[in-house]
Amino acid sequence: MKRFEGLVLCSDVDGTLIDEHNSVPKENLEAIQYFRAHGGKFILATGRIPEAVTPVLHGITLDFPCICHNGCSIYDFYTNRYIDTVELPKEAHKAAEQVMELSPDSGVEVITPEGIFVVKQTFATDRHIAFEKITARRANSLEAVPAPWLKILFAQEPDQTDRLNEQMRSSAYHANYTIIKTHQYYYEIYHKNASKGNALETLCARFNIDLKNVAAIGDNENDLSMLLKAGISAAAGNAPGSVKTKAGIVTCANSQGAVADFISKL
């Protein structure tokens, strides 16, 4: 029996698989190839849209569909179609309006299965689109964005993200939506039932994978749901303490090859 036979490795992308230059460290590429050559299967769980995942896949083969939009969708790159989506109700614009009132300088994007619509363009949204190498369309208002919506993203500087995260903790909208900091630059709203953990469970059920045979690694609060459901979990060394304390393993930082370090510990 091969060393990793029956094991599925699920990795976050930003802050975990890739470094700060939007590149996959050589250590990770080689380790993933070794992992798969010795019986393991590899998948991704990311907040990115499918278009933004494609540049990351050079030299990487996915063995199952990809969890995208922080669990709001599962996308099959082999058939180029969504196999599952969890959509926001149109009323979510009210929650977005509250965030916009609290943080009027934030850039605003609405992400749909058809792509990204920029409702308020700022330096932060331009940086997001350039970094992930994606295209976007403009919309003059939230109401102008066609349904269905998968999530709403607010882009700003890290201190603004943290302040927004703190201000929204008491919002009544938390009862109906997931409202969460997903990156130092991003704050997001999506369906209450959408999460990387729930999407991982859906994917595993579809392909008859036992969650206890899944090893998951991430670096932020939006990764916690999948870390808690996976049989083996790891936090990248650059993750905040709140994530590290919930993970079974803590690896080196993403820029040093966190995924490769995780594989070496399996």
Secondary structure, 3 states (H helix, E strand, C coil): CCCCCCCEEEECHHHHHCCCCCCCCHHHHHHHHHHHHCCCEEEEECCCCHHHHHHHHCCCCCCCCEEEHHHCEEEECCCCEEEEECCECCCHHHHHHHHHHHCCCCEEEEEECCEEEEEECCHHHHHHHHHHCCCEEECCCHHHCCCCECEEEEECCHHHHHHHHHHHHHCHHHHCEEEEEEECCEEEEEECCCCHHHHHHHHHHHCCCCHHHEEEEECCHHHHHHHHHCCEEEECCCCCHHHHCCCCEECCCHHHCHHHHHHHHC
